[in-house]
C-alpha cells in the first residue's frame, strides 16, 4: 500500500515539474487550444485568446463519428475541415504547442491530435469541470495575479479554489481562506501526450596523437641511458601529475552514436542559435 502511494506521489511530482517548465515559455509562443463546442468553454477560450497568442478551435463529434471544427479568426467563427486541420493549412503562424481539453472519460478522437510536423508539444486536460480546468489552464499559461482575479470573478469561484497554491501571488494578495483543493489533486486530469524532442548535439571525441617512430639508438647510448635511469630511481619518487593542469588532446567530431568524452565548450557554441 505504501509503495503505491509513493509511486503516485512521484508521478504527481514529475507532472507538476513538467507543468511548471512548460508555463515559463507559454507567454510568447503560439498555442493551439482545442476544446469541445460548449457555451461555457467557448467563453474561456475567447478570454484566453484576448490575452495570449492562440489558435482557438472548437470541436464536436457527431453521432455518426464525423468531426466538425470551428476556428476563431479574432472577429468571427469559420469552418475548418479535418483535411485543413491535419495538413496545417488553417493558420499563418503555426503553434509550438497544443492544449487539448476533453470530457472526462471521453477521449478526443485520435485524428485531432496535432501532427508532429507542425506541433511539437501536446498536452491534455481530461475534464470540462470549470474549477480544475481553470486551475490547470492558469498554471499552463502561468497566469499573473490579474488573470487569476479575472477568471475567479468570471466563473464566480473563489480564487483559492482555482489557484489553491497561490501561484504568482504576492504576500498581500494571498487569502487566509482554506481550500479543499490542491495541484496534486487536479493533476489527475493532466496528461502529457507528446514532448518536443531535444536537438541532437554533435559528439566530440579526443583525437589520439600518433606516437613518433622510435629512433635507432646505439648500444653505447642505450647503456648510458640505462645507467641514468637507474640513478634517478634511487631515492627519487614519481612526480604527481595534476589532471587539472594537464592540457587536453585536440578533439574531432565523429557524429552521433560515438561513445566519448564531450568537449562541452564546443557543444555549447554549436548549440547556441
C-alpha positions as CSV (number, residue, x, y, z in Angstrom):
1,X,0.0,0.0,0.0
2,X,2.8,2.4,1.0
3,X,4.7,1.5,-2.2
4,X,1.7,2.5,-4.4
5,X,1.3,5.8,-2.5
6,X,5.0,6.6,-3.1
7,X,4.6,5.8,-6.9
8,X,1.6,8.1,-7.1
9,X,3.5,10.8,-5.3
10,X,6.5,10.5,-7.6
11,X,4.2,10.6,-10.7
12,X,2.5,13.7,-9.4
13,X,5.8,15.4,-8.7
14,X,7.0,14.7,-12.3
15,X,3.7,16.0,-13.8
16,X,4.0,19.1,-11.6
17,X,7.6,19.8,-12.7
18,X,6.6,19.3,-16.4
19,X,3.7,21.7,-15.9
20,X,5.9,24.4,-14.3
21,X,8.6,24.0,-17.0
22,X,6.0,24.5,-19.7
23,X,4.5,27.5,-18.1
24,X,7.7,29.5,-18.3
25,X,7.6,29.6,-22.1
26,X,3.9,29.9,-22.9
27,X,3.6,33.7,-22.7
28,X,5.1,34.5,-26.1
29,X,4.7,31.4,-28.3
30,X,1.6,30.4,-30.3
31,X,-0.6,27.8,-28.7
32,X,-3.3,25.7,-30.3
33,X,-6.3,25.4,-27.8
34,X,-8.7,22.7,-28.8
35,X,-12.0,22.5,-26.8
36,X,-15.3,20.7,-27.0
37,X,-18.0,23.0,-28.5
38,X,-19.7,24.2,-25.3
39,X,-21.0,27.6,-24.4
40,X,-19.0,28.0,-21.2
41,X,-15.8,26.6,-22.7
42,X,-16.2,28.9,-25.6
43,X,-16.1,31.9,-23.2
44,X,-13.0,30.5,-21.5
45,X,-11.3,30.1,-24.9
46,X,-12.2,33.5,-26.1
47,X,-11.0,35.1,-22.8
48,X,-7.7,33.3,-23.3
49,X,-7.4,34.4,-26.9
50,X,-7.6,38.1,-25.7
51,X,-4.6,37.5,-23.5
52,X,-2.3,35.1,-25.4
53,X,-1.4,34.3,-29.0
54,X,-3.9,31.4,-29.6
55,X,-5.2,29.3,-32.4
56,X,-8.6,28.6,-30.8
57,X,-10.5,25.6,-32.3
58,X,-13.8,24.0,-31.0
59,X,-14.7,20.5,-32.0
60,X,-17.9,18.4,-32.0
61,X,-18.1,14.7,-32.7
62,X,-21.4,13.8,-34.5
63,X,-23.3,10.6,-33.7
64,X,-22.1,9.1,-37.0
65,X,-18.4,9.7,-35.9
66,X,-17.8,12.7,-38.2
67,X,-16.0,15.7,-36.7
68,X,-17.0,19.3,-37.0
69,X,-14.3,22.0,-36.4
70,X,-14.8,25.8,-35.9
71,X,-11.9,28.2,-35.7
72,X,-11.9,31.7,-34.3
73,X,-10.3,34.4,-36.5
74,X,-10.3,37.1,-33.9
75,X,-13.6,38.5,-35.1
76,X,-15.6,35.6,-36.5
77,X,-16.0,31.8,-36.5
78,X,-15.1,29.9,-39.6
79,X,-15.3,26.2,-40.5
80,X,-12.1,24.2,-40.6
81,X,-12.1,20.9,-42.4
82,X,-10.3,17.9,-41.0
83,X,-8.1,17.9,-44.1
84,X,-7.1,21.5,-43.5
85,X,-6.5,20.7,-39.8
86,X,-4.2,17.7,-40.5
87,X,-2.3,19.5,-43.2
88,X,-1.8,22.6,-41.1
89,X,-3.1,24.9,-43.7
90,X,-5.6,26.7,-41.4
91,X,-3.1,29.1,-39.8
92,X,-0.4,31.6,-40.9
93,X,1.8,31.2,-37.9
94,X,1.9,27.6,-36.6
95,X,1.8,26.7,-32.9
96,X,4.7,25.4,-30.8
97,X,2.3,23.6,-28.5
98,X,-1.3,22.4,-28.2
99,X,-3.6,22.3,-25.2
100,X,-6.4,19.9,-25.8
101,X,-9.5,19.8,-23.5
102,X,-11.7,16.7,-23.5
103,X,-14.6,15.5,-21.4
104,X,-13.8,13.2,-18.6
105,X,-13.6,9.5,-19.8
106,X,-14.4,10.7,-23.3
107,X,-11.0,10.9,-25.1
108,X,-10.7,13.3,-28.0
109,X,-10.6,11.5,-31.4
110,X,-7.0,10.4,-32.3
111,X,-7.5,12.3,-35.6
112,X,-7.4,15.6,-33.7
113,X,-4.1,15.1,-32.0
114,X,-2.0,17.6,-34.0
115,X,0.6,16.1,-36.3
116,X,4.2,16.3,-35.1
117,X,5.3,18.1,-38.3
118,X,3.5,21.3,-37.3
119,X,3.1,21.0,-33.5
120,X,5.9,19.6,-31.4
121,X,4.3,19.5,-27.9
122,X,0.8,18.3,-27.0
123,X,-0.9,18.1,-23.6
124,X,-4.4,17.3,-22.4
125,X,-6.7,18.4,-19.7
126,X,-9.1,15.5,-19.3
127,X,-12.1,17.3,-17.7
128,X,-14.5,20.1,-18.6
129,X,-15.2,20.8,-15.0
130,X,-14.6,24.6,-14.8
131,X,-12.7,24.7,-11.5
132,X,-9.9,22.2,-12.3
133,X,-9.9,23.4,-15.9
134,X,-9.2,27.0,-14.9
135,X,-6.6,25.8,-12.3
136,X,-4.6,23.7,-14.8
137,X,-5.0,26.2,-17.7
138,X,-3.8,29.0,-15.4
139,X,-0.7,27.0,-14.4
140,X,-0.1,26.1,-18.1
141,X,-0.1,29.7,-19.2
142,X,1.5,31.0,-15.9
143,X,-1.4,33.4,-15.1
144,X,-0.3,36.6,-13.3
145,X,-2.5,37.8,-10.4
146,X,-4.8,39.9,-12.5
147,X,-5.7,36.9,-14.7
148,X,-6.4,34.7,-11.6
149,X,-8.6,37.5,-10.3
150,X,-10.4,38.0,-13.6
151,X,-11.2,34.3,-14.1
152,X,-12.2,33.9,-10.5
153,X,-14.8,36.6,-10.9
154,X,-15.8,35.5,-14.3
155,X,-16.5,31.9,-13.1
156,X,-17.9,33.1,-9.7
157,X,-15.4,30.8,-8.0
158,X,-13.1,31.8,-5.0
159,X,-9.6,32.4,-6.2
160,X,-8.3,29.9,-3.6
161,X,-10.3,27.2,-5.5
162,X,-8.8,27.9,-8.9
163,X,-5.4,28.8,-7.6
164,X,-5.0,26.8,-4.3
165,X,-1.2,27.1,-4.2
166,X,-1.4,31.0,-4.6
167,X,0.7,30.8,-7.7
168,X,2.2,34.2,-8.8
169,X,0.5,36.0,-5.9
170,X,2.3,38.4,-3.6
171,X,2.0,38.0,0.2
172,X,-0.6,40.8,0.4
173,X,-2.7,39.2,-2.4
174,X,-2.9,35.8,-0.7
175,X,-6.1,34.8,1.1
176,X,-6.1,33.1,4.5
177,X,-9.2,31.2,3.4
178,X,-8.7,27.4,3.5
179,X,-9.4,25.3,0.4
180,X,-10.0,21.6,-0.1
181,X,-8.3,21.6,-3.5
182,X,-4.7,21.2,-4.5
183,X,-2.4,20.9,-7.5
184,X,-1.7,17.2,-6.6
185,X,-5.5,16.5,-6.7
186,X,-6.0,18.2,-10.1
187,X,-3.0,16.6,-11.8
188,X,-5.2,13.5,-12.2
189,X,-6.7,15.4,-15.2
190,X,-3.3,16.4,-16.7
191,X,-1.6,14.3,-19.4
192,X,1.5,15.0,-21.5
193,X,0.8,13.4,-24.9
194,X,4.0,14.5,-26.6
195,X,7.0,16.4,-25.5
196,X,9.4,18.1,-28.0
197,X,12.4,16.1,-29.0
198,X,15.6,17.8,-27.8
199,X,18.1,18.7,-30.6
200,X,20.8,16.2,-31.3
201,X,24.2,17.6,-30.3
202,X,27.4,16.6,-32.1
203,X,29.5,14.1,-30.1
204,X,33.1,15.1,-29.7
205,X,35.9,12.7,-29.0
206,X,39.6,13.3,-28.3
207,X,42.0,12.5,-31.2
208,X,44.8,10.2,-30.3
209,X,48.2,11.6,-31.2
210,X,50.4,9.3,-33.2
211,X,53.5,8.2,-31.4
212,X,56.7,9.1,-33.3
213,X,58.7,6.2,-34.6
214,X,61.4,5.1,-32.2
215,X,64.9,6.3,-33.1
216,X,67.7,3.8,-33.5
217,X,69.9,4.0,-30.5
218,X,73.4,2.8,-30.5
219,X,74.5,0.2,-27.9
220,X,76.6,2.7,-26.1
221,X,73.8,5.3,-25.8
222,X,71.5,2.5,-24.6
223,X,73.9,1.6,-21.8
224,X,74.3,5.3,-20.7
225,X,70.5,5.8,-20.7
226,X,70.1,2.6,-18.6
227,X,72.6,3.9,-16.0
228,X,71.0,7.3,-15.9
229,X,67.5,5.8,-15.4
230,X,68.8,3.6,-12.5
231,X,70.4,6.5,-10.9
232,X,67.2,8.6,-11.0
233,X,65.2,5.7,-9.4
234,X,67.4,5.7,-6.3
235,X,66.0,8.0,-3.7
236,X,63.5,9.7,-6.0
237,X,59.7,9.5,-6.2
238,X,57.4,9.5,-9.2
239,X,56.2,13.1,-9.9
240,X,52.5,13.7,-9.2
241,X,50.6,14.8,-12.4
242,X,47.9,17.4,-11.8
243,X,45.0,16.4,-14.1
244,X,43.5,20.0,-13.9
245,X,46.8,21.5,-15.3
246,X,47.5,18.8,-18.0
247,X,46.3,20.1,-21.4
248,X,43.6,18.0,-23.1
249,X,44.3,16.5,-26.5
250,X,42.6,18.1,-29.5
251,X,39.0,16.9,-30.3
252,X,37.3,15.9,-33.5
253,X,33.6,15.4,-34.3
254,X,32.8,11.8,-35.2
255,X,29.0,12.0,-35.3
256,X,26.0,10.6,-33.4
257,X,26.4,7.2,-31.7
258,X,30.0,7.6,-30.7
259,X,30.8,7.0,-27.1
260,X,33.4,9.5,-26.0
261,X,34.3,12.4,-23.7
262,X,32.5,15.6,-24.6
263,X,34.1,19.0,-25.2
264,X,31.2,21.0,-23.6
265,X,32.6,24.4,-24.8
266,X,32.4,23.4,-28.4
267,X,28.9,21.8,-28.0
268,X,27.5,25.0,-26.3
269,X,29.0,27.1,-29.2
270,X,27.3,24.9,-31.8
271,X,24.0,24.7,-29.9
272,X,23.8,28.5,-29.4
273,X,21.2,29.8,-32.0
